[in-house]
């Protein structure tokens, strides 16, 4: 499972010009699910995403996680993250989970975030989404389990 996380001042996702998820300061999480993913991997990735210390403390050091900083999370399914880009000029998608599995793990990940007490918004699985964000920093990390 892969999470591309971006520290944002704000982020929004729209489907058919309607907002499905919107946050102020926090994390935009682009989530990719691979064929070999398990609930254990999803739990570990959620723990890492929510615990990753990339927000400034009172000394302007990246020492706070999203909860400590009072931020929210916007999770957007991103099937292209597990793509194989090692050869040629076209990505291969054989490592990605099939849609039913990917959706189940996407929903599981979102629920795990909410269970940790973090305000969590979402996109819409398998929809043509328009994501806008203001990357704060910019600060972007790739986390993988």
C-alpha positions, 0 to 999 in steps of 0.5 A: 500500500502506498500513500503520497502525503502532502502537507497542505494549507487547504485541499478539495476534491470535486466530482462533476463540479460538486465537492466531495471532500474539503479540508483546511490545514492538514494532509492530502493523502493519495492512496494506492492499493497493491495486489499483495496488500493486507489489513495489517499493511493498511493499519501500519500505513495509517499509523505512519500517515497519522503519526508522521511528524511533518508539521512545525512546532513552536521552534519551526521544527517538523516535530508535530503529526497531523493530530498534534497540529490540529489538522484534517486528512483528505484521502483520495484513491489513486490507482496510478501510484502502484504503476510500474514505470521502470520500462518503456513510455507507458506505465504498467498496472499489473501490480495494482489491486483489482477495483473491488479489493482496492475499494475495500482497502480504501474504505478500510483505510479511511475508517481507520483514520476516523477511528483515530479521531482525525477529521477525515474527508474523501474523494469518490472511488473510481470517479473522475476527480478534480483535486486542488490543493495548496501544498504547504512548504512544499512538503511531500512524502512517499510512504509505502508498506 
